Amino acid sequence: MTFQQDQSGINSLAGFAYQIKVFAYYAFDLRKDMQVEFETIEDVNLKAFTPEQIDKYSHKFVCRIAEGGVNKAIQVKHTSISNAVAQQMLLNWILLEHSSHNVEEYILFTDKSYQNDGNIFSKDAEALHKIVVESDMKKNATISKVKSLYEADNKGFEKLYNQIQGKFEFINLEDIDAKTDDKASLHFRKAANLIVFKQRLDEFLQHITFKILNAIENKEPYILTYQEFINMVEDISKRFTQEVTIPSYYNYKKVNRIDLRDSKLSTSREFMQLKSCGLPDHLLKQNLLYGMYYYETALKYMENNRVNKIEEIEETTFEGFQNVKFDLMNNKRDTPYNRLAKTQKYPNSHAENDQIKYGSSIHLTKEDIGENQISWEDDENAQY
């Protein structure tokens, strides 16, 4: 069987994709007593704590950094930066510099393709202060908050402005994916096996994506501590080796979505075969997701030159289906749903988890599968 990259599923991450990449990029900088944060005081925040802070607080917290700690506030922009955007960024940082967060470095992280030059200080302190003072925006606007602090304190405003300028770093990265690969090379053993390395890194990015989306859904920031990061690396490294390939089904399910209104999906053979079983929508989605998950796992087997693994799983699934069909016909209980349910319960020792086993049966109901094609409803009885 020839596998091609599956385009199924809906990716709802467009607005966050680059921020998530930047978060992952900095995750590989984590060391003991450090954590990286998503949407706390900035888009991304990298912190290192002093021993006194570690003793005083729990291992995972949003706190102000004391002197001696490290606190990098990272603003992520994947668009061209206009004067208005640059001004808003500076005003946010002035409020942050006024606070007791003790930011050590203000970083503007952007993509080279947008040709940003990092010149966010085009207005001097005096000119920006004049704009702030003359503003008549609502009280909850950032500029109004700055105005309430510094309307009559031009020198204090200038001091903070100069402090931020002295702490500012502009990172204009050409290829964040390649740079992240480099950073991850030791953790995921790139030198040992490039394909396994890529699979481990992809799994890490998917796991981080799930964690961040889950936090956003709960209206919370996401904080990754060094210890959790190391545990994550260890778990992924065990699930992806030359001999073992077990993507997290839980993460895959949370990151990928099934839209039954998608015309390509709703006219597919696997969809129509499941419809013949009389499944409600939530079970239709669940089984279609099993098929997608299996397909993605099979692609990873192919990358590792383990085509025999695919053959063993699918042959065992097909033979199980044949046995189930004969048994159901012999006992006059042959219905599409019974074929599906009994086939998915049939043992398959070659599948490394249940979802791979279930998914292989859904995959084999697709068009152009060949002699091992499965039908929950025989084609001569089908309504499509």
PELINVEN-V157147 format. One record per residue. N is the residue number from 1. RES is the residue in three letters. PHI is phi as a letter, one per 40 degrees, with the letter a starting at -180 (none if undefined). Layout:
# PELINVEN-V157147
n:res:phi
N:RES:PHI
N:RES:PHI
This chain:
# PELINVEN-V157147
n:res:phi
1:MET:none
2:THR:c
3:PHE:b
4:GLN:b
5:GLN:d
6:ASP:c
7:GLN:b
8:SER:c
9:GLY:g
10:ILE:b
11:ASN:c
12:SER:c
13:LEU:b
14:ALA:d
15:GLY:c
16:PHE:b
17:ALA:d
18:TYR:c
19:GLN:c
20:ILE:c
21:LYS:c
22:VAL:c
23:PHE:d
24:ALA:c
25:TYR:d
26:TYR:c
27:ALA:d
28:PHE:c
29:ASP:c
30:LEU:c
31:ARG:b
32:LYS:d
33:ASP:g
34:MET:b
35:GLN:a
36:VAL:b
37:GLU:b
38:PHE:b
39:GLU:g
40:THR:b
41:ILE:c
42:GLU:a
43:ASP:d
44:VAL:b
45:ASN:b
46:LEU:b
47:LYS:b
48:ALA:b
49:PHE:b
50:THR:c
51:PRO:d
52:GLU:c
53:GLN:c
54:ILE:c
55:ASP:c
56:LYS:c
57:TYR:b
58:SER:c
59:HIS:c
60:LYS:b
61:PHE:a
62:VAL:b
63:CYS:a
64:ARG:c
65:ILE:c
66:ALA:c
67:GLU:d
68:GLY:h
69:GLY:c
70:VAL:b
71:ASN:a
72:LYS:b
73:ALA:c
74:ILE:b
75:GLN:c
76:VAL:b
77:LYS:b
78:HIS:b
79:THR:b
80:SER:c
81:ILE:c
82:SER:c
83:ASN:c
84:ALA:c
85:VAL:c
86:ALA:c
87:GLN:c
88:GLN:c
89:MET:c
90:LEU:c
91:LEU:c
92:ASN:c
93:TRP:c
94:ILE:c
95:LEU:c
96:LEU:c
97:GLU:c
98:HIS:c
99:SER:c
100:SER:c
101:HIS:c
102:ASN:f
103:VAL:c
104:GLU:c
105:GLU:a
106:TYR:b
107:ILE:b
108:LEU:b
109:PHE:b
110:THR:a
111:ASP:b
112:LYS:c
113:SER:c
114:TYR:c
115:GLN:f
116:ASN:c
117:ASP:b
118:GLY:g
119:ASN:c
120:ILE:c
121:PHE:b
122:SER:c
123:LYS:c
124:ASP:c
125:ALA:d
126:GLU:c
127:ALA:c
128:LEU:c
129:HIS:c
130:LYS:c
131:ILE:c
132:VAL:c
133:VAL:c
134:GLU:c
135:SER:c
136:ASP:b
137:MET:c
138:LYS:c
139:LYS:c
140:ASN:c
141:ALA:c
142:THR:d
143:ILE:c
144:SER:c
145:LYS:c
146:VAL:c
147:LYS:c
148:SER:c
149:LEU:c
150:TYR:b
151:GLU:d
152:ALA:b
153:ASP:b
154:ASN:c
155:LYS:c
156:GLY:c
157:PHE:c
158:GLU:c
159:LYS:c
160:LEU:c
161:TYR:d
162:ASN:c
163:GLN:c
164:ILE:c
165:GLN:c
166:GLY:c
167:LYS:b
168:PHE:c
169:GLU:b
170:PHE:b
171:ILE:b
172:ASN:b
173:LEU:c
174:GLU:c
175:ASP:a
176:ILE:c
177:ASP:c
178:ALA:c
179:LYS:c
180:THR:c
181:ASP:d
182:ASP:c
183:LYS:c
184:ALA:c
185:SER:d
186:LEU:c
187:HIS:d
188:PHE:b
189:ARG:f
190:LYS:c
191:ALA:c
192:ALA:c
193:ASN:a
194:LEU:c
195:ILE:c
196:VAL:c
197:PHE:d
198:LYS:c
199:GLN:c
200:ARG:c
201:LEU:c
202:ASP:c
203:GLU:c
204:PHE:c
205:LEU:c
206:GLN:c
207:HIS:c
208:ILE:c
209:THR:d
210:PHE:c
211:LYS:c
212:ILE:c
213:LEU:c
214:ASN:c
215:ALA:c
216:ILE:c
217:GLU:c
218:ASN:c
219:LYS:f
220:GLU:b
221:PRO:c
222:TYR:b
223:ILE:b
224:LEU:b
225:THR:c
226:TYR:d
227:GLN:c
228:GLU:c
229:PHE:c
230:ILE:c
231:ASN:c
232:MET:c
233:VAL:c
234:GLU:c
235:ASP:c
236:ILE:c
237:SER:c
238:LYS:c
239:ARG:c
240:PHE:b
241:THR:b
242:GLN:c
243:GLU:b
244:VAL:b
245:THR:b
246:ILE:b
247:PRO:c
248:SER:c
249:TYR:c
250:TYR:d
251:ASN:c
252:TYR:d
253:LYS:c
254:LYS:c
255:VAL:c
256:ASN:b
257:ARG:b
258:ILE:b
259:ASP:b
260:LEU:c
261:ARG:c
262:ASP:c
263:SER:c
264:LYS:c
265:LEU:c
266:SER:c
267:THR:b
268:SER:c
269:ARG:c
270:GLU:c
271:PHE:c
272:MET:c
273:GLN:c
274:LEU:c
275:LYS:d
276:SER:c
277:CYS:c
278:GLY:g
279:LEU:c
280:PRO:c
281:ASP:d
282:HIS:c
283:LEU:c
284:LEU:d
285:LYS:c
286:GLN:c
287:ASN:c
288:LEU:c
289:LEU:c
290:TYR:d
291:GLY:c
292:MET:c
293:TYR:c
294:TYR:c
295:TYR:d
296:GLU:c
297:THR:c
298:ALA:c
299:LEU:c
300:LYS:c
301:TYR:c
302:MET:c
303:GLU:d
304:ASN:c
305:ASN:f
306:ARG:b
307:VAL:c
308:ASN:c
309:LYS:c
310:ILE:c
311:GLU:c
312:GLU:c
313:ILE:c
314:GLU:c
315:GLU:c
316:THR:c
317:THR:c
318:PHE:c
319:GLU:c
320:GLY:c
321:PHE:c
322:GLN:c
323:ASN:c
324:VAL:c
325:LYS:c
326:PHE:c
327:ASP:c
328:LEU:c
329:MET:c
330:ASN:c
331:ASN:b
332:LYS:f
333:ARG:b
334:ASP:c
335:THR:b
336:PRO:d
337:TYR:c
338:ASN:c
339:ARG:c
340:LEU:c
341:ALA:c
342:LYS:c
343:THR:c
344:GLN:c
345:LYS:c
346:TYR:c
347:PRO:c
348:ASN:a
349:SER:c
350:HIS:c
351:ALA:c
352:GLU:c
353:ASN:a
354:ASP:c
355:GLN:c
356:ILE:c
357:LYS:c
358:TYR:c
359:GLY:c
360:SER:c
361:SER:c
362:ILE:c
363:HIS:d
364:LEU:c
365:THR:c
366:LYS:c
367:GLU:c
368:ASP:f
369:ILE:c
370:GLY:h
371:GLU:c
372:ASN:c
373:GLN:c
374:ILE:b
375:SER:b
376:TRP:c
377:GLU:b
378:ASP:c
379:ASP:d
380:GLU:c
381:ASN:b
382:ALA:c
383:GLN:b
384:TYR:b
